[in-house]
Amino acid sequence: MPTSVQNPKSRIQNSFPSRREFLVNTGGGFAGLALAHLFARDASASSLNHHPAKVNRVVQLFMTGGASPMDLFDYKPDLERLDGQMLGPTEKPEGFTAPAGAIMKSPFAFKQHGHCGRWVSEMFPEQAKLVDEMTFLMAMASKTNVHGPGTYMMNSGFLLPGFPCMGAWISYALGSLVDNLPSFVVLPDAAGLPYNQRGCFSSGFLPAVHQGTVINAASPQPVPDLFPDDRYAFADASADSQGLALLDKINRDHAAQHPGDSRLDARISSYELAAKMQLSAPEAFDVMREPEYIRNAYGMDNAVTEDFGRRCLLALRLVERGVRFVQVWSGPQGAVNNWDNHANIQKELPPMAASVDKPIAALLQDLKARGLDSDTLVIWTTEFGRTPFAQASLGRDHNGGSFVTWLWGAGVKPGVAYGQSDDWGYQAEHGKTYCYDLHATVLHLLGIDHERLTVRQNGIDRRLTDVHGHVVHEILA
């Protein structure tokens, strides 16, 4: 029997009107057919918790393109000993873009850091200082070597489009901590959206209200059209009232013709949220309100780190104000300016690493300084790893066999690692974990049993972890 999951009322009281008051006062009343079930839901809703939660909010840092583990966190001395030898597969594996070349050592120096002795390459000098606070999954694997399916898998648990991503499931299960900001916010790279575009932030078959709200952090108006353009003087309070009255009629007509269409709920919710965000968003999205030393700590004074640093600082401000799930992407889709380093790992990886290292360290330190580490989880991950074999002469190809993810914050043991790849970093050797296990563990920390969070869809009880997944108890505090 599937668990019925409803959106909870806000846990944080504020001065904004309730949904019922807002709609009655501004739209002439959306009650009736269009919102009868919505009001009933709000009256009886409570957040889903199968056990006490250790985490209330999540920040996910996603490195688009397949960040190379053996050049960042997974030190493999055997690659130095075997450098230049042709020991890889003789036939091109599925998903590789070229036949495997010779074994290639990392061109970057590794050192051990912290009391835990974690090996980190010179590419991440700032994160290396914090390894005693991090928890590593050293043998994650994917079922694909292709970016699009791999990115879907790491976000939704499926290789195909049409399934809800983790942020949407969390929003659906737990609702919002506040009602004046979205529960799920996405901060894409200024250079463009990741592979699959907005499909990575989709609510799939869940109600559309749970899809990610995409924010352009670099724009003077991060939320487009939140306020009327100065050119249109007629867009005043009176015009708003008339527009809402017309919208009320259109929505009721639409609901009568399309009962059960979740997009109407989403549309109504978006108008309500937009009105509240007109008061809250300008303050929340304005990172320039932070002191200069804080902005500089995130690298906003440097062109290399400015974009990712701005978005990390914005992520902190959003979770601080009650946004439940924030996703920060590094790199767009495509062959350049991301972590897909096919041609030359020596030239392509350093600028990507430099763009995120300082901002990530600042985010973790700032979360801790503001006391948010007690109920916030940070996840660093990518869609798959890269080969220990050269592609052409200096690049690395796609590899779903093994890659690294780390977690930081509430509910996880600091300074520990789970799993191990083989001596080349090619395949997970023991303690293998898939996205299903990561998702199950994140849901567990949020107080949710991943096997009980289900939705009936086309005759199947769907869940984020499909029919797989186990909580990685070895990393839990």
Buried (B, 14 or more C-beta within 10 A) or exposed (E): EBBEBBBBBBBEEEEBBBBBEBBBEBBBBBBEEBBEEBBEBBEEBEBBBBEEBBBBBBBBBBBBBBBBBBBBBBBBEBBEEBBEEEEBEEEEBEBBEBBBBBBBBBBBEBEEBBEBEBBBBBBBBBBBBBBBBBBBBBBBBBBBBBBBBBBBBBBBBBBEBEBBBBBBBBBBBBBBBBBBBBBBBBBBBBBBBBBBBEBBBBBBBBBBBBBBBBBBBEEEEBBEEBBEEEEEEEBEEEEBBEBBBEBBEEBBEBBEEEEEBBEBBBBBBBBBBBBBBEEBBBEBBEBEEBEEEBBBBBBBEBEBBBBBBBBBBBBBBBBBBBBBBBBBBBBBBBEEBBBBBBBBBBEBBBEBBBBBBBBBBBBBBBBBEEEBBEBBBBBBBBBBBBBBBBBEEBBBBBBBBBBBBBBBBBBBBBBBBBBBBBBBBBBBBEBBBBBBBBBBBBBBBBBBBBBBBBBEBEEEEBBBBBEBBBBBEBBBE
